[in-house]
Amino acid sequence: MKKRNRSLICIILALMLVLFVMASCKSSGETGTTTTRSTTATTTTRAGTTTGVASTTVPADVPASKISMFLTNGGWAVGDVDFSNNPWIEFINEYANVILEVNSPSVADAQTVFNLSLTSGNLPDVFLINPSWIRRPSEGALLQLDDYINNSPILSAFHPQEVIERSMIEDDGHIYFFRATALESKNPVTWNARGDLIDEVYGKVPQTLDEWVDCAKALKQKYPEYIPFSSFGINYLTHFLQSYGVEFTWGPFRAIDGQVVNVWSLPQMKEGLLFYRYLYEEGLLDSTFATNKVEDWVNIYENKGLLVWSGAMYASQPNTAYYYGQGKNMFFINVPTAVAPGVDPKLTVRPVNSVGSFAMAIYSLTKDPDAAARTIEAFSSPEYKEYITFGREGIEYNVVNGERQIVPEKYNETHVFKSLHRFMWNYHTTESAENTIIAFGMGNIKDNSDLYKKYIDSWEKDKVIGFNNADLAGFNPFEFYREGPAAAAIVSRASEQANSLAIRYIMNTISEAEFDAEVEQYIKDLEPVAFERQAYLDENK
Amino acid sequence: MDDRTNIKTKALNTAYLKSRKFKYNRDIPLYLLILPAFLLILIFSYFPMYGVIIAFKDYSPWRGIIGSDWIGFEHFKFFLNDRYFWRVMVNTLRINIFSLIFGFPAPIILALLLNEVAMIKFKKFIQTVSYLPYFISWVITAALVYAVLDPNSGILNVFLNKIIGISPIYFMAQSRYFVAIVIIAGIWKGIGMGSIYYLASLSSIDTELYDAAKIDGAGRIKQTWHITLPGLKTIATVLLVLNLGSMVTIGFENIFLLYNPLVYDVGDVISTYTYRLGLVQMEYSLTSAIGLTQSFINFFLVVSANYVAKKIGGWGLW
């Protein structure tokens, strides 16, 4: 090959490489992951009445603004989310004159995905996150919401002023996060259980820990391959620690008689772990619980007779209807927490967060802050509440003799429990959850009237258990407490240590002396955090 | 042209041919070819080095590098006094040292064994089978490891229980097995690809040396010791120096996918520690400080290893 040709080839190759590198470095300027979907391809204009904030009033016929949104699926969605042709999003689009583009990673990945967006300076316009994910909002990541809230009848009415003052004002006196759950919406945590299996092998709902053991043994005797209790790591394992008043997965601190107590310092912690050890050694607790992935737990839950676990009050009946629709005769119920002897029942139920752990915020560099504020307003509006509770008149419900009557088939299309049509899970109301349960039952169990009656009767009992739990525990005194960065780092690391310690003790791979030494060290590590919390508790009595 | 002019011309030509200008002009196309790679390293490896300054700052993404407060060595003090940091450092060193002891010779041994195989088809089959795991992601590999070691249905426990009569062992839940599991999985995954370097070196050894050795009465072992291993010395030194240079660094994927709360005491390493601090808790400054410290230690180790290699073996990376 001639020298000149060789040179030419080298030059061409070099240019091609430079072009490839430049092309791969191009910024897309868009948010999104594989789960992002555009809702509509056309712009919509909003005519007619304006609502909400004076500063965000939209003149008629103004083109809709594109607004990107981030939220986790909260564990309510199974698999990837499809936001196309979604009436909920269309409602928001119409109300706020926006075009929402939603990104909703699974709850396991959400914080990491969000952190990466934050670091790259590529945040979406609006996001629904746990406020602890942005520790110093006053530094400039978020827009101040004070004026929007003060000027919006909708936003100011969504939360009482007292709640706004307690839960939303940051150290600099401004509001950056708008809590996403209204005060009247409660979703207590209860024990969910397989009612059909309990009926079959035991005949009654166990009330004490001994009865749960007997029930589990009866289940194993009849179905040796079944696994009555399981988890993935420490997740979904801790309901029996609730029985001893020492559940720690949502934090090791309790307020007992005005004092901050680390539950690891209580003797009941060892008792609770020893109870789990007994279950493990008897073969009643899954032998691989420590290394299970969530899919393994779901498999046991669906196919291997998982007996009881801690879950949401609203979760039981829809699961019954859902699995009935899948051809599986599984009946889910809520059951009262079994209280260990000598334990204050109040400590055995998880306190309720009054306005939820998640809040909406607006990116400070959003191109259209007014449109972003209108989006939050839309989610907080009475119309949206009406929509998620009942749906659309003439579609999801009809008015008969002045009362709304749900049309189950249509309601279930848009309010199905495990779908993402109702994707803004934090905005659900108690009534919307009840409507979903009833409609879902009607839609899925319509061919079995006996089962449907049992379903509704069970739901009535479940409500009693759930709201009793909520009343017993009261509100979480640390709901609005925000850990400082140093404390958050200590707590995060310590929680891993606690999980590891609990599992090793249950599996008896650690001696008593080692356990006691590690517990002592763990409590010592958390002392600075305990002091901070005590100061907060004293200040907010 | 007369002889003097010819000589002068020739001398000038020779000087020119040896000159830098000529070499530069001759190599311009090659420089152009290497330019994109050079720019890539400059932009993505050298320019970002400026960002290491956040290790000395209380970095906030919103205030930027310049706008963040200077705090000096506070982060360094924090993690050097943090007992968790020392635990993960010890775990990292432990896994790396054992990987070096067992994982470094493994591809060499495989290469030596393959070199002795006479049947070409069988040799190629073994090479292919040993290379394939390299292309399997760690996600799949970890799932395979869990499946094989499952206490209920894993093939190893079935073998131990049914054939040998030992009750099932929950390998993944016990700290004492974790390091071995990580190393064995790493060897299984990397031995084929690692052996490629050595096989290439072996193929460059003059076969006449072996013939001469045979004539002199050397058996297989002596041939390996006196011819083959010295032939691998260069590449082995390079790879050893590079391995030593990353003694306080460790892969993230394999550990993250294989570990669980029960084995944190031996399995939590520097990469998983910085992942939690950096990505989950957004402690970018702190993890930059840790990364900077790692780099200094690795640099020191590389330089030392290279020096020792040159002293002992007469050959080093530079």
Interface residues (C-beta under 8 A of the other chain):
Chain A: R6 S7 I9 C10 I11 L13 A14 L17 V18 F20 V21 Q111 T112 N115 L116 L118 T119 G121 R135 R136 E139 G140 A141 G233 I234 S287 T288 A290 T291 S364 P485 A488 A489 S492 R493 E496 Q497 N499 S500 I503 R504 M507 T509
Chain B: I28 P29 L30 L32 L33 L35 P36 A37 L39 L40 S60 P61 W62 R63 Y84 Y146 D150 P151 N152 Y170 M172 A173 Q174 S175 N260 P261 L262 Y264 D265 R276 L277 L279 V280 Q281 M282 E283 Y284
